[in-house]
Amino acid sequence: MLRLGRHQKTGEGVGIDLGPSAVKAVKLERRREAVALASVATVPCESGWYSAAGVGNQKAVVRALMQVGQMLGGVRAAVMALPDSAVMQRSVVFPAGLSEREEEEQVLAELARMSPFPVEELRADWQVVGPGAEPETERVVIVATRQERVEAMQLLAEEAGFALAHLDVEGLALRRAALRAELLSGVTALIDAGEETIELVVWVNGERRFDRSQSFEAGRVRRDLARFLRSNEAATQMLSSNRWSEAANAEVLQPFLAKFAFEVANLLKFFLTASEGVAQINRVLIAGGVAALPGVVDAVQSMVSPPVALLNPWVKLSVAARWQEWLPVAPRFALATGLAWRGVA
């Protein structure tokens, strides 16, 4: 929600998900009334290059971004995101009918209350999302982050040879991906399973009600597989092909999925205990790298009551034959797809 400029081609959106284990990118194109998946790319990252705390190896990340851009056939502008942990978000109620200047003054006053940092050091954005509970009021969502985080992402993009059209927030981009896939009705719990954490976000009829982050070292499945196969190369190949041998499935994958399912069940139980007015969850969606592992839906479903499904962000897109083989790993690209929608919608 941090608007930086409009440099993307009309009807085209490029979303780049910069994560600890890989850079993943999606290009969408609007073709008349339909939106098509135009291109997909991913480049692996090594440990320490990038984390939620920021960039650890500038040159390596820039090289990965440049490589992704080449794989997409060139990128003039793209949308990227900051992790939710780097962003302050708040829903507030303002009087309806404020002028632009009055609205900005209200936002600055709210930022002064909600931020431990001086307002001058922040980059913020806000949006009216609907009427307030009281007459003649409106609900406004405010997001803000440190100016230095924005500048760091701008610098990465510039060094990689493209403009940063927008800087989004990961949770909001995932919501957009689920919304475009028509999966946000009722009470929806999204499990974003990344390399270092499990992020739980719960929406009630599209409105964010709850979020919680929990450490979970998903990268250990790669290390355990490499140890079992006695080869890093063989482990990488098995993970990329998603074809597990019977022995590796029994010794490595199933124990990992059981642990993951246990953690997900505990997160959902915590939400139901802590929430007010929400008695049940209508669906559980899984996204992120873990979502592409075979059997993950069955493993989680065995531990929870609501229906479990993968968040397939391409379900409403036109997908050409050349990208059909990527469909099994589509949940890995949920964030990148949600970012790409920013340029298309």
Secondary structure, 3 states (H helix, E strand, C coil): CEECCCCCCCCEEEEEEECCCEEEEEEEEEECCEEEEEEEEEEECCCCCEECCEECCHHHHHHHHHHHHHHCCCCCEEEEEECHHHCEEEEEEEECCCCHHHHHHHHHHHHHHHCCCCHHHEEEEEEEEEECCCCCEEEEEEEEEEHHHHHHHHHHHHHHCCEEEEEEEHHHHHHHHHHHCCCCCCEEEEEEECCCEEEEEEEECCEEEEEEEEECCCCHHHHHHHHHHCCHHHHHHHHHHCCCCHHHHHHHHHHHHHHHHHHHHHHHHHHHHHCCCCCCCCEEEEEEHHHHCCCHHHHHHCCCCCCEEECCCCCCCEECHHHHHHHHHHHHHHHHHHHHHHHHC
